[in-house]
């Protein structure tokens, strides 16, 4: 059983403790029968519907437009601890419509978000391009105003989570109001829009639905723009401000699972006639794993608490949380593999599965190296 003592920290309200217990009970009962890593697309669809029926997706796309980031983090940590696909299915309903929740028109929100909350319509966040990953200002996909109040999209997006199975995409494109980051806008694009195609499904070391998208004379109503013209960069960063902390929470879930199975292994595995847990080197490793987890949890829930308390931006806090939690999780899981010995690298074992799951978290939504730049720039903009 994973340690839940962190829920007694002053970051949380009684409601969050209740939510954590409800999520744990639901996850233990339902996720094993819903998540099948040999049927990734089907698993994500099943998980989203089940989470919608259970009411968890109301936190991913809140009706009042106000994210409770601590709730998002608790849910992602819980689901990730049980299965990476469960975390993925939940997270994408939030990230994929975060821009709509925060900046969308009432008409767009009314048309799109009920299906997201029900889990019947899967969402996707289309930001990355072949030549624009961490540097969002380099986005090249073109948005051109054409006749009859329409906008034409031309270009590519890649590494898009839920690509190929999403019902709709939030797409960031170059609308041309100004050079660089100030010339981007965000648009809602239904998946069945003519001119939008799945150019390629992408396979990775951990099974997730990912794709490269192609936009060829893809036309949408100008009313599908989210926020104002040229507001795309601001919208993307505000969305990531919310969800970067939750990536750290997912990493926490993976870390806690790794520590749990390692404790079991060390108590039961005999080495030189005694339990592996009796060795001082083992105890040192376990202490380092536990300390890394608590360090990460403090940063993740500090950032979430600050956002929920009304901080207008938590760019530095979210960057720290995401960077430290994912890097620490990689180290914790690597240590779990080592302490499991040969079993740790057996295909399908818990440590091996976690080892594949955690690697991408250090890259997506801003690689660790980019988070360091974000943190430094925030420091340098403070008054001397």
N, C-alpha and C positions, 0 to 999 in steps of 0.2 A: 504494500500500500504506500503510495507516494506521500511524502510529508506535506501536510496542509497547515502547519503551524503559522505559515506566512499570512494566512487569512486573519490572524489576530493582530497583525500590524495596523497602525492607525490610518493607513491609506484607505481602509475599507469601511463601508457601512454594513449594518446587519443584512440589508438586502443582498449584498454581494456574497455573503457567506451562504445565504439560502440558495442563491443562484448556483454557486459552486457545487453544493450538495445535489441539487437537481440535475445539473449537467453530468456529474459523475455517475449518478444512478442511471440516467438515460444512456450515457455512453457505454457503460459496462453491459447493459442489457441489449442495446440495438446495434452498435457499431460492428461487432464481430460478424453479424449476419448480413450486413450491408456492404462492407468493404471487401472487394475482391480485386487483388492487384493484377489478375489476369484479365479483368474486364474493367479497365480504368474509366472509360466513358460511362458505362452503365452504372458503375459504383458512384460516380459523382452525381449522376441524375438521381439515383435512389437516395443517396445521403441528403441531397438538398431537399427533396420532397419530405423525407422523414423529419429533418430539422425544421422545416416549415410547419409541419403538422404539430410538432412539439412546442412551437412558439419561439424557438431560439433565433430564427432569422429576423425577428422584429428588432433585434439589437444590431443586425448588420445593415438594415435599411429602416431606421426609425421613422415613424409617421410624423413626429414633431420636428424632424430635421436635426435633432440634437443627439449626437453620439455619446453614449456613456462608455468611455474608452476602457475603464476598469472592467466593465462587463465583457467587452470584446476580448480583452486580454485573458480574463478568467476562462472564457469559452474556448479560445484558441489553445490555451495551455492544456485544458482538459482534453479536448478532442485530439490534439497532437500526441498527447501521452498515450492515447489508445490507438491511433492510427493516423499516419500522415495524410492519407486521402480524405479522412474526415475533416481534418484541419483545413485542407485545401478547399474542399467543397464549401465550408462555412466562410472562409476568408474571402473567396472570390465573389460571393454574393455581396459582401460589403465593399471591397476594393473596386469591384466592377461597376458599382453604382454610387460610390462615395461622392463623386463629382455632382451627380444628379441630386443626391440628398442635400448637399451643401449649397449648390448654386443653381439647380435646375428650376425651370418655370413650373408653376402649379400644374399646368396642363401636361407637361412631360412626366412629372412625378406621379400624377394620377394615372397616367397611361402605363407606366413601366413598373413602379415600385410594388404594387400589390402582387404581381406575379413573382417578383423577387422574394417577397416575404413568404409567399406560399411555397417557394422552391420549385415552382413549375416552369419558371423562365430563368435560365442560367445567364450570368452576367460576366463581362470581360472588360479589362482595362487595357486599351491599346495605345501604349506610349512608345515602346521601343521600336527602333528601326535598324536595318543592317548597318547603318553608319551613325546611329544616334542611340546610344545606350545611356551611360551615366551623364553624358552631356546633352541634356534635353534641348538646349538651344540650337542644336544641329538638326532638328527634325526637318525633313524635306517633303513629306507627303503634302501635296498641294490642295488647298481648299479655294476654289474659284467661284465667285458669284456669277450665276448665269441667269437666263431669262426666267420669268414667271416665279420669282422668289425662291429659286432653287440654288443649291451649292453643289458643285462638282468636286469629288475627291479623286485624286490620282496619285498612286504611289504604293508603298509597301509598309507593312508592320511585321515584326518578327518576335519570336519568343513570347507569344501572347497566350497567357494562361486561359484555359477554357476555349481556346481557339478550336473551331470545328464543332463544338457542341453548344456554344453560347447562343442564346436567343437574341442578344443585342450587345453592342460594343460601345464604350465611350472612347472616341477616337480623337487624338490630338493631332492637329494639322497646321501647316503654315498658311495663314490667312493674309499675311502681308501688311498688317497695319504699321509695322516698324521692323527694323532689322533684328536678328537674333531672337532672344526669348520674348521680346515684346510683340512679336508678330505671329503668335500662336493662338489658336482658338480650339475649343473643345466641342465635340458634336456627339449626339446620340444617333447611332446607326443600327437599325434592325438587321439581323443576320440575313434576312431574305431580300435585302435591297439589291436590285439588279446592278451588276458591276462589281459587287463584293464577292470574292471567291477565296477558297482555301487553297493556297498555292502548294502547301506542304505541311504534313503533320510531322512534328519533331519529337524524336525519341531521346530520352535522357536517362541518367543512371538511376533515378528514382521515377517510378511510373506516375506521370501527371499528363493531362491532356494539354498539349501545347501545339501551336501552329504558326506558320507564316501566312499572312493575309495579303491579298492583292486587291487593289482598288483601281478599276479601269472605267473611267467615265461613270463613276458611281454617284448618283444624284439623290440628294435628300432635301427636304424643305429647309429653308433658312431658319424656320422656327425650331428646328432640331438643335440649333446651337445652344450650348450650355453657358450661361453667363454672357458677358459682353464680348465683342470682337477684340482680339488681342489679349484676352484674360486667360488664355490657356495655360501659360506657365504658372500663374498665380493659383489657378484651380488645381493643377497637378500637384504643386507643392503643398497646398492646404490639405489635399487628400492624403498625401504621403505623411504629413504631420500626424494625422490620425492613425494611419495603419502601420507606420514604421515601428511604433511601440509594440504593436500586436505581432509583428514578425519576431521580435524578441521573446514574446510570450510563447509563441509556437516552439522556439528554440528551447525555452524552459521546459515545455512538455516533453520534448525529446530527451533533454538532460535528466529529468526526473525518472523517466522510464529506464534510461541507461543505468542510473545509480541503483534503482530498485532491483533490476535483474543482476547487477554486479554484486550487491549485498547478498542476494540469494546464492549466487555462485560461490562467493568467498566463504560463506558459512557451511556449504555442503561439500565443496571440493577438498579432497585430502591431498596434502603434499608433504612428503617426508614424514608421514605418520600423524600429521596434525592438520586441522582445518587451515585452508589458505588464509582465512581471516586472522589467524594467530600470528602471522608473520608481520614484523614491524614495517617492512616495505609496503605490504598490502595496506596496512592501517594508514600509513602516510598518504598513499594514493587515494584512499577513500576520503580522508580528511580534505585533501585538495579538491576532490570532486565536489564534496558537499559545500565547501567554501565558495567555489566558483559559482555554484548554483545560487546560493544566497546573494552573492554579489550581483549577479544578473537580475535576480528577482527584485532587489532593492531599486536598481536603475529602471527596470521596466515599469514597476508600479509607481515609482516616483513620477515618471513622465506621464503615465495615464492619469494619476491623481492631479497633477498640475493642469492638464488639459481639461479635466472634469471640473476643476475649481474655477475655470474661466480664463485661464491664460490665453491671450489672443494667438500666440504662436509658441510652440514648444520644439522648435527646430533643433536646438542644441540638445535638449533632454532626450528627444526621440532618437537623434543620431547616436548619442552615447548608449542608450538602451539597446538599440538594434545592433550596433557594433559589438559591444561587450557580450551581450547575451548569445549572439551567434558564434563569435569566436570562442567563448568559454564552452559552449555546447560542443563545438568541434573537438576541443581538448578533452572534455568529459567523456564523450563517446569514444574517442580514440583510446582513452585509458580503459574504458569498459571492454573494448575489443582485446586489448593487451591482457587484461586480467582473465578473460575467458579462454585465452590460448587458442588452440586450433578451432574450438567451437565458435570463437569470435569472428572468424572469417568464413564460416560455413554459410553457403548461400541459403537465405531464408531465415537464418537465426536472428534473434532480436538485435544483437549488437551490429551485425552486418547490415540489416535493414536500416537501422538508425544511421549508420555510417553513410549510406547512400542518400538518405533523406536530408541530413543536415547540410550537405555540401552546398546545395543551391542557395540556402538562406544567407550565406555570406556574400552572395552576389546580387540577388534580385532586390528590388526597391532601394538600390544604392549599395554598391559594393563597400566592404569595410574601408578600403582606401579612400573612397569618396566620402564616407561618413567622417573620417578624420579631417578632410578638407572642410567639410561643413562645420564641424566643431571649431576648428581653428579660425575660420572666417567669422563665426559668431563672436568669438573672443576678441578678435581684432577690431570689430565694429563697436565694441563697448567704449565708452568714454575713458580717456587716459586718467 
